[in-house]
Every structure is written in C-alpha cells, then in structure tokens.
Amino acid sequence: MKKVFEIVRKDGEVSLLLVDDPTIRKLNREYRGLDRPTDVLSFALNEGDSPDPSPEMWGDIVISVECALRQAETYGHSFEMEMARLLIHGALHLLGYDHEISESEDKRMRMREAGILQVLQEEGLIRP
C-alpha cells in the first residue's frame, strides 16, 4: 500500500479492512444506499465542511475478499493483481478521484490505476 502512495507522491496513512460480501453489502447499504455487495469502498477523512485535522490520515479502504476472488477469475488475472487493483482504486478515491462524476473523470482515474499497476508489475511487486 505504501508503494501506491509513493507513486502518487502523497504521504499519509490508510486503514485497510478485508471483509466478506455480507459485511461490505451492509456498509454499501448504510453509506451509499445500495443494497448489494461491492468490491471496494473508500471512506475519506479529509472531505466535507470540516476536514480531519490530521491530513496525514487519508481514510479507510474496505475490500470484499470474496468479490476480489470472483473478479480475479472473471478477468483472468491473479488474486494478487485484483487485490492490488482494488487497493489502488480505493486509494485514488481517498485522494479525490471520482469515476462516478463524469466520463472524463472515469477515464482519468482508470488511466491512473493502470499506470500504477504497471509500475507495481515492473518492480516485481505483483504478478499478473
């Protein structure tokens, strides 16, 4: 995880919670109003009208391990690659990226994800 933040040139701390589908479904329902499991959720501490006084703490990333296993099989890559992809996705949300606001922002975020994954692969930190 540290390497992801090094690549985007941001210092900070993130908590990571690995959960099952029922747990992430509950969180997705509670915080996003979507009653279904999802792969990753991010909870930024530095957003809104009263940002956190500790800017070095970025927030929380929650990943469904069950969903990551399914997606790795579906996409034809390793579980390790899928977990890295979800971690990067969550981290980018914490840093202000939001693929849901526009098509151009979606493209920008996906390109950034791909670039970070490529660096991690090139440095031998994850396998395809």
C-alpha positions as CSV (number, residue, x, y, z in Angstrom):
1,M,0.0,0.0,0.0
2,K,2.8,2.4,0.8
3,K,4.2,2.0,-2.7
4,V,0.9,3.2,-4.2
5,F,1.1,6.4,-2.2
6,E,4.7,6.8,-3.1
7,I,3.8,6.6,-6.8
8,V,1.2,9.3,-6.5
9,R,3.6,11.3,-4.3
10,K,1.3,11.6,-1.3
11,D,2.3,10.9,2.3
12,G,-0.3,9.5,4.6
13,E,-1.9,6.6,6.4
14,V,-4.8,4.4,5.4
15,S,-6.6,1.7,7.3
16,L,-7.4,-1.4,5.3
17,L,-10.3,-3.7,6.2
18,L,-10.7,-7.1,4.4
19,V,-14.3,-8.3,4.7
20,D,-16.8,-10.8,3.2
21,D,-19.7,-10.0,0.9
22,P,-22.4,-9.7,3.6
23,T,-20.2,-7.2,5.5
24,I,-19.5,-5.0,2.5
25,R,-23.1,-5.2,1.4
26,K,-24.2,-3.9,4.8
27,L,-21.7,-1.0,4.5
28,N,-22.7,-0.3,0.9
29,R,-26.4,-0.1,2.0
30,E,-25.7,2.0,5.1
31,Y,-23.3,4.6,3.4
32,R,-24.3,4.6,-0.2
33,G,-27.9,3.4,-0.2
34,L,-27.1,0.4,-2.4
35,D,-28.3,-2.9,-1.1
36,R,-25.8,-5.1,-2.8
37,P,-22.2,-6.2,-2.3
38,T,-19.5,-4.3,-4.0
39,D,-15.8,-4.9,-4.4
40,V,-14.3,-1.8,-2.7
41,L,-15.4,1.1,-0.6
42,S,-13.4,4.1,0.5
43,F,-14.1,6.5,3.4
44,A,-12.1,9.6,3.2
45,L,-11.4,11.6,6.4
46,N,-10.5,14.8,4.6
47,E,-13.7,15.7,2.8
48,G,-16.7,17.8,3.6
49,D,-17.1,21.0,5.5
50,S,-14.9,20.0,8.5
51,P,-11.8,18.2,7.2
52,D,-9.8,16.0,9.5
53,P,-7.2,17.9,11.5
54,S,-4.6,15.2,10.7
55,P,-4.1,15.5,6.9
56,E,-1.6,12.6,7.1
57,M,-4.6,10.2,7.8
58,W,-6.3,9.7,4.4
59,G,-9.1,7.4,5.5
60,D,-10.3,3.8,5.2
61,I,-10.4,1.3,2.4
62,V,-12.7,-1.8,2.7
63,I,-12.3,-4.6,0.2
64,S,-14.5,-7.7,-0.2
65,V,-12.2,-10.6,-0.5
66,E,-15.0,-12.8,-1.9
67,C,-15.7,-10.3,-4.6
68,A,-11.9,-10.0,-5.4
69,L,-11.7,-13.7,-5.8
70,R,-14.6,-13.8,-8.2
71,Q,-13.3,-10.8,-10.2
72,A,-9.8,-12.2,-10.5
73,E,-11.3,-15.4,-12.1
74,T,-13.6,-13.3,-14.3
75,Y,-10.8,-11.0,-15.5
76,G,-8.3,-13.9,-15.9
77,H,-5.6,-12.5,-13.7
78,S,-4.2,-13.4,-10.2
79,F,-5.9,-12.7,-7.0
80,E,-2.9,-10.7,-6.0
81,M,-3.4,-8.5,-9.1
82,E,-7.1,-8.0,-8.3
83,M,-6.4,-7.1,-4.7
84,A,-3.8,-4.5,-5.9
85,R,-6.3,-3.1,-8.4
86,L,-8.9,-2.7,-5.7
87,L,-6.5,-1.2,-3.3
88,I,-5.3,1.3,-5.9
89,H,-8.9,2.1,-6.8
90,G,-9.8,2.8,-3.2
91,A,-6.6,4.8,-2.6
92,L,-7.4,7.0,-5.6
93,H,-10.8,7.7,-4.2
94,L,-9.2,8.8,-1.0
95,L,-7.0,11.2,-3.0
96,G,-10.0,12.8,-4.6
97,Y,-10.5,10.8,-7.8
98,D,-14.2,10.0,-8.6
99,H,-15.1,8.0,-11.6
100,E,-18.8,8.4,-11.0
101,I,-18.9,12.2,-11.7
102,S,-18.2,12.2,-15.4
103,E,-16.9,10.1,-18.3
104,S,-13.7,12.1,-18.5
105,E,-13.0,11.7,-14.7
106,D,-13.7,7.9,-15.2
107,K,-11.1,7.8,-17.9
108,R,-8.6,9.8,-15.9
109,M,-9.0,7.5,-12.9
110,R,-8.8,4.3,-15.0
111,M,-5.6,5.5,-16.7
112,R,-4.1,6.4,-13.3
113,E,-5.0,2.9,-12.0
114,A,-3.4,1.2,-15.0
115,G,-0.3,3.3,-14.7
116,I,0.2,2.4,-11.0
117,L,-0.5,-1.3,-11.7
118,Q,2.1,-1.2,-14.4
119,V,4.7,0.3,-12.1
120,L,4.0,-2.4,-9.4
121,Q,4.3,-5.1,-12.0
122,E,7.5,-3.7,-13.5
123,E,9.0,-3.6,-10.0
124,G,8.0,-7.2,-9.4
125,L,5.7,-6.2,-6.5
126,I,2.7,-8.0,-8.0
127,R,2.3,-10.8,-10.6
128,P,-0.3,-10.8,-13.4
